[in-house]
Amino acid sequence: MDDKRIMLIHFLAALAYRTQKALRDAPLGFADFSAGNQIRTPHQLVRHMDSVLGYSRTFFLGGAYRPPVFTDFQSTIGHFHEIVADLSRLLEEGAELHTITSEVLLQGPFSDAMTHAGQLSLLRRLAGCPVPPENFIFAHISPTNLSPNQPFPASPDKEWPERLVPGL
C-alpha cells in the first residue's frame, strides 16, 4: 500500500474519531436540534456525511449512491461508520480509483465530511452543550477502529475558558 493510501485511511480514522467526539454525551434531542435558517440538524448532517462518503465510493466501485433513510439517529450514525469502514477497506485492498486521484478524493469528499464533523461540534455549542477541547495530537486514533466506539480523549484540556457557565 502506498503512502497516499495510508494517509487517506488515517484521515478516515480521524474522521470517525472527531465525529464521535462531537456526538458523545450529546443532550437528548440533539439529533433534531435546529439552529434555524435552514441549517441541517445533526441527524441530517450525519446522513449528508454518509452521502458524501458513499459518493466517494463510486469512484472505486462505479454506480451511484443514495444513503438510506433511518428514522433513528443511532442507525444513521452506525451506517455512516459502515461507509467509513468500507472506504478504508477499499483503500487498503488497493481498489483502483477511477477518474480522480487520491489528492482529489482528499480535497473533495473526505475534506467535506471532516468539515461537517466540525459543524456537529459547532451545533453542540449552539445547543448549549459544547464539546470539551483536547489536544488531537495525542488522540488515540487508529485505522483499525472506525466504529462509533471511539476512545475518550488522551489529552483533554484542563483549562477551558470558553466553557459555558450557567447563570453568566
GROMACS elastic network, one bead per residue, 0.5 to 0.9 nm:
[ bonds ]
;  ai    aj funct       b0    kb
    1     4     6  0.83314   500
    1     5     6  0.65127   500
    1     6     6  0.69378   500
    1    91     6  0.83444   500
    1    92     6  0.67257   500
    1    93     6  0.80665   500
    1    94     6  0.68531   500
    2     5     6  0.55700   500
    2     6     6  0.64583   500
    2     7     6  0.88613   500
    3     6     6  0.50078   500
    3     7     6  0.61511   500
    3     8     6  0.86338   500
    4     7     6  0.51219   500
    4     8     6  0.62094   500
    4     9     6  0.86647   500
    4   102     6  0.68181   500
    4   103     6  0.82137   500
    5     9     6  0.60829   500
    5    10     6  0.84960   500
    5    88     6  0.88676   500
    5    91     6  0.59722   500
    5    92     6  0.71097   500
    5    94     6  0.83612   500
    5   102     6  0.74492   500
    6     9     6  0.51985   500
    6    10     6  0.62448   500
    6    11     6  0.86121   500
    6    91     6  0.81173   500
    6    92     6  0.77587   500
    7    10     6  0.50623   500
    7    11     6  0.60890   500
    7    12     6  0.87088   500
    8    12     6  0.63037   500
    8    13     6  0.87133   500
    8    88     6  0.79700   500
    8    91     6  0.78377   500
    8   102     6  0.78403   500
    8   105     6  0.86552   500
    8   106     6  0.71529   500
    8   110     6  0.84794   500
    9    12     6  0.51182   500
    9    13     6  0.63963   500
    9    14     6  0.87478   500
    9    87     6  0.81476   500
    9    88     6  0.54065   500
    9    89     6  0.85871   500
    9    91     6  0.69748   500
    9    92     6  0.76233   500
    9   143     6  0.62372   500
   10    14     6  0.62143   500
   10    15     6  0.85624   500
   10    88     6  0.87149   500
   10   141     6  0.78592   500
   10   142     6  0.71092   500
   10   143     6  0.55750   500
   11    15     6  0.61506   500
   11    16     6  0.86905   500
   11   106     6  0.86228   500
   11   110     6  0.79857   500
   11   114     6  0.89380   500
   11   143     6  0.85081   500
   12    16     6  0.62298   500
   12    17     6  0.86074   500
   12    84     6  0.64098   500
   12    85     6  0.81484   500
   12    87     6  0.82163   500
   12    88     6  0.70225   500
   12   110     6  0.76701   500
   12   114     6  0.88996   500
   12   143     6  0.74623   500
   12   146     6  0.75942   500
   13    16     6  0.50861   500
   13    17     6  0.62065   500
   13    18     6  0.86338   500
   13    84     6  0.81247   500
   13    85     6  0.87321   500
   13    88     6  0.85658   500
   13   141     6  0.61122   500
   13   142     6  0.58900   500
   13   143     6  0.50229   500
   13   144     6  0.79021   500
   13   145     6  0.69121   500
   13   146     6  0.56322   500
   13   147     6  0.89735   500
   14    17     6  0.50144   500
   14    18     6  0.60216   500
   14    19     6  0.83902   500
   14   114     6  0.86502   500
   14   139     6  0.89856   500
   14   141     6  0.59856   500
   14   142     6  0.78149   500
   14   143     6  0.82795   500
   14   146     6  0.86979   500
   15    18     6  0.52103   500
   15    19     6  0.59329   500
   15    20     6  0.84966   500
   15    84     6  0.84784   500
   15   110     6  0.85455   500
   15   113     6  0.76131   500
   15   114     6  0.58901   500
   15   117     6  0.72355   500
   15   146     6  0.85994   500
   16    19     6  0.52697   500
   16    20     6  0.62589   500
   16    21     6  0.85899   500
   16    80     6  0.89562   500
   16    81     6  0.69255   500
   16    84     6  0.74260   500
   16   117     6  0.88870   500
   16   141     6  0.86467   500
   16   145     6  0.82658   500
   16   146     6  0.56119   500
   16   147     6  0.69532   500
   16   148     6  0.71109   500
   16   150     6  0.76451   500
   17    20     6  0.53391   500
   17    21     6  0.61080   500
   17    22     6  0.87251   500
   17   139     6  0.86150   500
   17   140     6  0.85498   500
   17   141     6  0.65360   500
   17   142     6  0.87127   500
   17   145     6  0.87498   500
   17   146     6  0.76332   500
   17   147     6  0.85761   500
   17   148     6  0.80010   500
   17   149     6  0.86699   500
   17   150     6  0.57979   500
   17   151     6  0.78158   500
   18    22     6  0.62229   500
   18    23     6  0.86576   500
   18   114     6  0.80913   500
   18   117     6  0.63658   500
   18   118     6  0.78936   500
   18   121     6  0.88769   500
   18   150     6  0.89195   500
   19    22     6  0.52272   500
   19    23     6  0.63601   500
   19    24     6  0.86376   500
   19    46     6  0.87332   500
   19   114     6  0.81283   500
   19   116     6  0.85133   500
   19   117     6  0.50539   500
   19   118     6  0.79257   500
   19   120     6  0.74958   500
   19   121     6  0.83656   500
   19   148     6  0.84959   500
   20    24     6  0.56558   500
   20    77     6  0.89736   500
   20   117     6  0.86265   500
   20   147     6  0.89442   500
   20   148     6  0.61667   500
   20   149     6  0.76944   500
   20   150     6  0.65562   500
   21    24     6  0.53109   500
   21    25     6  0.86187   500
   21   117     6  0.89787   500
   21   121     6  0.81793   500
   21   131     6  0.73724   500
   21   132     6  0.87611   500
   21   150     6  0.78308   500
   21   151     6  0.88618   500
   21   152     6  0.79568   500
   21   153     6  0.84078   500
   22    25     6  0.84534   500
   22    26     6  0.76925   500
   22   117     6  0.70072   500
   22   118     6  0.77312   500
   22   119     6  0.88312   500
   22   120     6  0.58288   500
   22   122     6  0.86111   500
   22   123     6  0.89560   500
   22   124     6  0.72530   500
   22   130     6  0.86906   500
   22   131     6  0.61662   500
   23    26     6  0.54336   500
   23    30     6  0.87613   500
   23    42     6  0.88922   500
   23   120     6  0.74018   500
   23   121     6  0.78242   500
   23   124     6  0.81819   500
   23   131     6  0.84955   500
   24   131     6  0.84197   500
   25    28     6  0.87812   500
   25   129     6  0.89172   500
   25   131     6  0.88015   500
   26    29     6  0.83210   500
   26    30     6  0.61810   500
   26    31     6  0.85662   500
   26   124     6  0.71799   500
   26   129     6  0.70995   500
   26   130     6  0.87997   500
   26   131     6  0.85526   500
   27    30     6  0.54945   500
   27    31     6  0.87528   500
   27   124     6  0.85707   500
   27   127     6  0.83860   500
   27   128     6  0.89374   500
   27   129     6  0.71160   500
   28    31     6  0.78797   500
   29    32     6  0.57654   500
   29    33     6  0.65322   500
   30    34     6  0.86481   500
   30    41     6  0.82314   500
   30    42     6  0.68844   500
   30    43     6  0.83301   500
   30   123     6  0.86734   500
   30   124     6  0.77069   500
   30   127     6  0.73844   500
   31    34     6  0.88935   500
   31    41     6  0.64549   500
   31    44     6  0.81651   500
   31    72     6  0.87959   500
   31    73     6  0.62967   500
   32    40     6  0.89939   500
   32    41     6  0.53982   500
   32    42     6  0.63567   500
   32    43     6  0.62868   500
   32    44     6  0.83163   500
   32    73     6  0.89268   500
   33    40     6  0.87565   500
   33    41     6  0.54958   500
   33    42     6  0.66803   500
   33    43     6  0.85201   500
   33   123     6  0.78460   500
   33   124     6  0.88503   500
   33   127     6  0.69504   500
   34    37     6  0.85691   500
   34    38     6  0.82293   500
   34    39     6  0.69258   500
   34    40     6  0.71672   500
   34    41     6  0.54018   500
   34    42     6  0.82285   500
   34   123     6  0.84837   500
   34   127     6  0.84799   500
   35    38     6  0.79553   500
   35    39     6  0.61535   500
   35    40     6  0.79751   500
   35    41     6  0.75086   500
   35   123     6  0.72599   500
   35   126     6  0.71429   500
   35   127     6  0.79512   500
   36    39     6  0.57961   500
   36    40     6  0.85261   500
   38    41     6  0.88634   500
   40    43     6  0.77924   500
   40    44     6  0.55200   500
   40    45     6  0.57366   500
   41    44     6  0.51156   500
   41    45     6  0.60382   500
   41    46     6  0.87211   500
   41   120     6  0.88084   500
   41   123     6  0.83048   500
   42    46     6  0.62035   500
   42    47     6  0.85742   500
   42    73     6  0.87047   500
   42   119     6  0.85838   500
   42   120     6  0.62256   500
   42   123     6  0.74471   500
   42   124     6  0.89536   500
   43    46     6  0.54328   500
   43    47     6  0.63634   500
   43    48     6  0.86561   500
   43    72     6  0.84743   500
   43    73     6  0.58766   500
   43    76     6  0.73357   500
   43    77     6  0.83069   500
   44    47     6  0.51063   500
   44    48     6  0.60889   500
   44    49     6  0.86477   500
   45    49     6  0.61756   500
   45    50     6  0.86164   500
   45   116     6  0.68323   500
   45   117     6  0.85400   500
   45   119     6  0.83363   500
   45   120     6  0.75946   500
   46    50     6  0.62367   500
   46    51     6  0.85867   500
   46    73     6  0.86330   500
   46    76     6  0.68508   500
   46    77     6  0.65162   500
   46    80     6  0.69589   500
   46   113     6  0.89084   500
   46   116     6  0.79208   500
   46   117     6  0.82831   500
   46   120     6  0.84981   500
   47    51     6  0.62189   500
   47    52     6  0.87514   500
   47    67     6  0.68921   500
   47    68     6  0.82244   500
   47    69     6  0.78215   500
   47    70     6  0.87370   500
   47    76     6  0.62401   500
   47    77     6  0.77881   500
   47    79     6  0.86367   500
   47    80     6  0.71439   500
   48    52     6  0.61659   500
   48    53     6  0.85989   500
   48    67     6  0.80718   500
   48   113     6  0.82998   500
   48   116     6  0.85724   500
   49    52     6  0.51214   500
   49    53     6  0.62145   500
   49    54     6  0.83414   500
   49    80     6  0.71074   500
   49   109     6  0.87390   500
   49   112     6  0.79086   500
   49   113     6  0.52133   500
   49   114     6  0.84882   500
   49   116     6  0.69113   500
   49   117     6  0.83500   500
   50    53     6  0.53007   500
   50    54     6  0.58197   500
   50    55     6  0.84013   500
   50    66     6  0.88138   500
   50    67     6  0.63207   500
   50    76     6  0.82863   500
   50    77     6  0.86034   500
   50    79     6  0.73578   500
   50    81     6  0.81796   500
   50    83     6  0.66851   500
   50    84     6  0.81771   500
   50   113     6  0.82493   500
   51    55     6  0.59973   500
   51    56     6  0.86146   500
   51    65     6  0.70842   500
   51    66     6  0.62603   500
   51    67     6  0.53627   500
   51    68     6  0.89364   500
   51    80     6  0.84967   500
   52    55     6  0.51270   500
   52    56     6  0.64412   500
   52    57     6  0.89791   500
   52    65     6  0.89756   500
   52   109     6  0.56013   500
   52   110     6  0.78665   500
   52   112     6  0.74748   500
   52   113     6  0.67105   500
   53    57     6  0.64947   500
   53    80     6  0.83165   500
   53    83     6  0.67762   500
   53    84     6  0.71371   500
   53    87     6  0.78520   500
   53   109     6  0.61248   500
   53   110     6  0.68827   500
   53   112     6  0.89454   500
   53   113     6  0.71926   500
   54    57     6  0.51127   500
   54    58     6  0.69195   500
   54    64     6  0.84714   500
   54    65     6  0.57510   500
   54    66     6  0.73887   500
   54    67     6  0.71862   500
   54    80     6  0.88223   500
   54    83     6  0.64073   500
   54    84     6  0.85498   500
   54    87     6  0.83625   500
   55    58     6  0.53379   500
   55    59     6  0.75009   500
   55    64     6  0.68923   500
   55    65     6  0.55527   500
   55    66     6  0.79275   500
   55   109     6  0.77782   500
   56    59     6  0.56165   500
   56    60     6  0.75858   500
   56    65     6  0.88915   500
   56    87     6  0.81654   500
   56   105     6  0.70578   500
   56   108     6  0.87106   500
   56   109     6  0.62104   500
   56   110     6  0.80004   500
   57    60     6  0.53445   500
   57    61     6  0.61188   500
   57    62     6  0.76388   500
   57    64     6  0.88720   500
   57    65     6  0.81612   500
   57    83     6  0.84335   500
   57    86     6  0.83237   500
   57    87     6  0.63871   500
   57    90     6  0.83264   500
   58    63     6  0.57623   500
   58    64     6  0.61457   500
   58    65     6  0.70613   500
   58    97     6  0.89626   500
   58    98     6  0.85887   500
   59    62     6  0.57767   500
   59    63     6  0.84994   500
   59    96     6  0.83289   500
   59    97     6  0.55633   500
   59    98     6  0.51792   500
   59    99     6  0.70034   500
   59   100     6  0.72242   500
   59   105     6  0.88359   500
   60    87     6  0.89164   500
   60    90     6  0.75311   500
   60    91     6  0.89600   500
   60    95     6  0.63266   500
   60    96     6  0.58489   500
   60    98     6  0.60653   500
   61    95     6  0.84294   500
   61    96     6  0.85697   500
   61    97     6  0.83592   500
   61    98     6  0.84546   500
   62    98     6  0.81540   500
   67    79     6  0.85998   500
   67    80     6  0.88792   500
   68    76     6  0.81907   500
   68    79     6  0.84198   500
   69    76     6  0.75605   500
   70    73     6  0.70876   500
   70    74     6  0.86665   500
   70    75     6  0.61909   500
   70    76     6  0.57411   500
   71    75     6  0.78913   500
   71    76     6  0.79526   500
   72    75     6  0.57332   500
   72    76     6  0.67169   500
   73    76     6  0.50607   500
   73    77     6  0.61975   500
   73    78     6  0.85777   500
   74    77     6  0.50296   500
   74    78     6  0.60355   500
   74    79     6  0.85828   500
   75    79     6  0.61043   500
   75    80     6  0.85399   500
   76    79     6  0.52389   500
   76    80     6  0.62388   500
   76    81     6  0.88131   500
   77    80     6  0.51085   500
   77    81     6  0.64392   500
   77    82     6  0.87890   500
   77   148     6  0.74009   500
   78    81     6  0.52394   500
   78    82     6  0.63622   500
   78    83     6  0.89043   500
   78   147     6  0.77016   500
   78   148     6  0.67226   500
   79    83     6  0.63488   500
   79    84     6  0.86764   500
   80    83     6  0.52376   500
   80    84     6  0.63710   500
   80    85     6  0.87570   500
   81    85     6  0.61210   500
   81    86     6  0.85272   500
   81   146     6  0.63165   500
   81   147     6  0.55889   500
   81   148     6  0.65088   500
   82    85     6  0.50815   500
   82    86     6  0.61042   500
   82    87     6  0.86450   500
   82   146     6  0.80562   500
   82   147     6  0.75470   500
   83    86     6  0.50072   500
   83    87     6  0.61664   500
   83    88     6  0.85503   500
   84    87     6  0.52675   500
   84    88     6  0.62828   500
   84    89     6  0.87120   500
   84   146     6  0.67360   500
   84   147     6  0.85288   500
   85    88     6  0.50398   500
   85    89     6  0.61774   500
   85    90     6  0.87182   500
   85   143     6  0.89446   500
   85   144     6  0.89897   500
   85   145     6  0.85452   500
   85   146     6  0.57848   500
   85   147     6  0.76869   500
   86    90     6  0.62345   500
   86    91     6  0.86577   500
   87    90     6  0.50944   500
   87    91     6  0.62466   500
   87    92     6  0.85528   500
   88    91     6  0.51387   500
   88    92     6  0.60503   500
   88    93     6  0.85188   500
   88   143     6  0.79640   500
   88   146     6  0.86514   500
   89    92     6  0.50198   500
   89    93     6  0.59607   500
   89    94     6  0.85163   500
   89    95     6  0.86903   500
   90    93     6  0.52222   500
   90    94     6  0.62815   500
   90    95     6  0.52545   500
   90    96     6  0.84252   500
   91    94     6  0.52627   500
   91    95     6  0.59962   500
   91    96     6  0.83397   500
   91    97     6  0.89649   500
   92    95     6  0.76789   500
   94    97     6  0.88471   500
   97   100     6  0.64242   500
   97   101     6  0.67843   500
   97   102     6  0.77415   500
   98   101     6  0.78354   500
  100   103     6  0.80893   500
  100   104     6  0.60529   500
  100   105     6  0.69494   500
  101   104     6  0.52079   500
  101   105     6  0.63081   500
  101   106     6  0.87262   500
  102   106     6  0.62882   500
  102   107     6  0.87060   500
  103   106     6  0.51298   500
  103   107     6  0.61559   500
  103   108     6  0.84572   500
  104   108     6  0.57288   500
  104   109     6  0.82679   500
  104   110     6  0.89761   500
  105   108     6  0.53424   500
  105   109     6  0.59710   500
  105   110     6  0.61931   500
  105   111     6  0.82699   500
  106   109     6  0.65214   500
  106   111     6  0.57766   500
  106   112     6  0.86756   500
  107   110     6  0.65744   500
  107   111     6  0.54638   500
  107   112     6  0.77198   500
  108   111     6  0.57001   500
  108   112     6  0.60397   500
  108   113     6  0.87528   500
  109   113     6  0.61490   500
  109   114     6  0.87002   500
  110   113     6  0.52743   500
  110   114     6  0.64342   500
  110   115     6  0.87928   500
  111   114     6  0.50199   500
  111   115     6  0.61655   500
  111   116     6  0.86996   500
  112   115     6  0.51345   500
  112   116     6  0.64970   500
  112   117     6  0.89305   500
  113   116     6  0.51231   500
  113   117     6  0.64693   500
  113   118     6  0.89173   500
  114   118     6  0.65479   500
  114   119     6  0.87625   500
  115   118     6  0.51641   500
  115   119     6  0.64152   500
  115   120     6  0.89172   500
  116   120     6  0.62871   500
  116   121     6  0.87338   500
  117   120     6  0.51441   500
  117   121     6  0.66810   500
  117   122     6  0.89015   500
  118   121     6  0.51097   500
  118   122     6  0.63526   500
  118   123     6  0.86930   500
  119   123     6  0.60831   500
  119   124     6  0.85593   500
  120   123     6  0.50528   500
  120   124     6  0.62842   500
  120   125     6  0.88815   500
  121   124     6  0.50590   500
  121   125     6  0.65858   500
  121   126     6  0.88363   500
  121   130     6  0.70763   500
  121   131     6  0.61910   500
  122   125     6  0.51767   500
  122   126     6  0.63315   500
  122   127     6  0.86020   500
  122   130     6  0.76157   500
  122   131     6  0.84040   500
  123   127     6  0.59674   500
  123   128     6  0.86351   500
  123   129     6  0.87628   500
  123   130     6  0.82058   500
  124   128     6  0.64643   500
  124   129     6  0.53003   500
  124   130     6  0.50469   500
  124   131     6  0.65536   500
  125   128     6  0.51749   500
  125   129     6  0.52958   500
  125   131     6  0.69403   500
  125   164     6  0.86332   500
  126   129     6  0.74030   500
  126   130     6  0.75614   500
  127   130     6  0.76596   500
  128   164     6  0.75371   500
  129   164     6  0.79108   500
  130   133     6  0.89146   500
  130   163     6  0.73109   500
  130   164     6  0.75238   500
  132   156     6  0.73809   500
  132   157     6  0.75861   500
  132   160     6  0.77266   500
  132   163     6  0.79841   500
  133   136     6  0.88515   500
  133   153     6  0.88677   500
  133   156     6  0.61101   500
  133   157     6  0.56417   500
  133   158     6  0.87829   500
  133   160     6  0.73398   500
  134   137     6  0.87693   500
  134   138     6  0.85560   500
  134   139     6  0.81505   500
  134   153     6  0.65368   500
  134   154     6  0.79333   500
  134   155     6  0.56838   500
  134   158     6  0.86364   500
  135   138     6  0.60508   500
  135   139     6  0.70311   500
  135   153     6  0.81572   500
  135   154     6  0.80729   500
  135   155     6  0.56201   500
  135   156     6  0.63348   500
  135   157     6  0.68641   500
  136   140     6  0.84876   500
  136   141     6  0.89472   500
  136   153     6  0.80632   500
  136   154     6  0.83977   500
  136   155     6  0.76308   500
  136   156     6  0.87690   500
  137   140     6  0.87538   500
  137   155     6  0.85628   500
  138   141     6  0.85810   500
  138   153     6  0.80931   500
  138   154     6  0.60081   500
  138   155     6  0.61039   500
  139   151     6  0.83128   500
  139   152     6  0.82616   500
  139   153     6  0.59163   500
  139   154     6  0.53944   500
  139   155     6  0.69519   500
  140   150     6  0.85224   500
  140   151     6  0.66396   500
  140   152     6  0.81459   500
  140   153     6  0.74453   500
  140   154     6  0.66502   500
  141   144     6  0.87660   500
  141   145     6  0.76727   500
  141   150     6  0.81681   500
  141   151     6  0.80446   500
  142   145     6  0.54269   500
  142   146     6  0.76005   500
  143   146     6  0.64650   500
  144   147     6  0.88807   500
  145   148     6  0.85285   500
  145   149     6  0.78831   500
  145   150     6  0.72324   500
  146   149     6  0.80201   500
  146   150     6  0.77625   500
  147   150     6  0.67094   500
  151   154     6  0.81239   500
  152   156     6  0.88460   500
  153   156     6  0.55775   500
  155   158     6  0.86359   500
  156   159     6  0.89210   500
  157   160     6  0.64702   500
  160   163     6  0.55955   500
  161   164     6  0.85637   500
  162   165     6  0.87667   500
  164   168     6  0.81062   500
  165   168     6  0.59596   500
